């Protein structure tokens, strides 16, 4: 499991050129796991390390899922997000 302040990359980072990677596109810092107040669902909170440094949240189960290799057959990364 990821820890607070871990740096992770989204699998689409593999599609960037070396020049584009210098912008930190698709790199994120883990803020932590939060609980949805209505449903109790665990949500991953993470911050972009590019552009406006926005905060994002998505269901933990989705954050941890594997890449759809039928849709993205050339992606080598196994999970949607992986630690750098």
QUIGIFEN-V639560 format. One record per backbone hydrogen bond with DSSP energy under -0.5 kcal/mol. CO is the residue of the C=O (numbers start at 1). NH is the residue of the N-H. E is the energy in kcal/mol with one decimal. If there is no record, write none. Layout:
# QUIGIFEN-V639560
co & nh & e
CO & NH & E
CO & NH & E
This chain:
# QUIGIFEN-V639560
co & nh & e
3 & 6 & -2.2
6 & 8 & -0.5
6 & 30 & -2.7
7 & 84 & -2.9
8 & 28 & -2.6
9 & 82 & -1.9
10 & 13 & -2.2
11 & 14 & -1.7
12 & 15 & -1.6
13 & 16 & -1.6
17 & 21 & -2.0
18 & 22 & -0.8
19 & 22 & -0.7
20 & 23 & -1.6
20 & 25 & -0.7
21 & 24 & -1.9
24 & 27 & -1.9
26 & 10 & -2.2
27 & 49 & -2.4
28 & 8 & -2.7
29 & 47 & -2.8
30 & 5 & -3.0
32 & 45 & -3.0
34 & 43 & -3.2
36 & 40 & -2.2
41 & 36 & -3.0
42 & 60 & -2.6
43 & 34 & -3.3
44 & 58 & -1.7
45 & 31 & -2.6
45 & 32 & -1.8
46 & 56 & -3.3
47 & 29 & -2.7
50 & 53 & -2.4
54 & 48 & -2.7
56 & 46 & -2.5
58 & 44 & -2.9
59 & 62 & -0.5
59 & 63 & -2.4
60 & 64 & -2.1
61 & 65 & -0.5
62 & 65 & -0.7
63 & 81 & -0.7
65 & 80 & -3.0
67 & 69 & -1.3
68 & 72 & -2.4
72 & 75 & -1.4
78 & 67 & -2.7
80 & 11 & -2.0
82 & 9 & -2.7
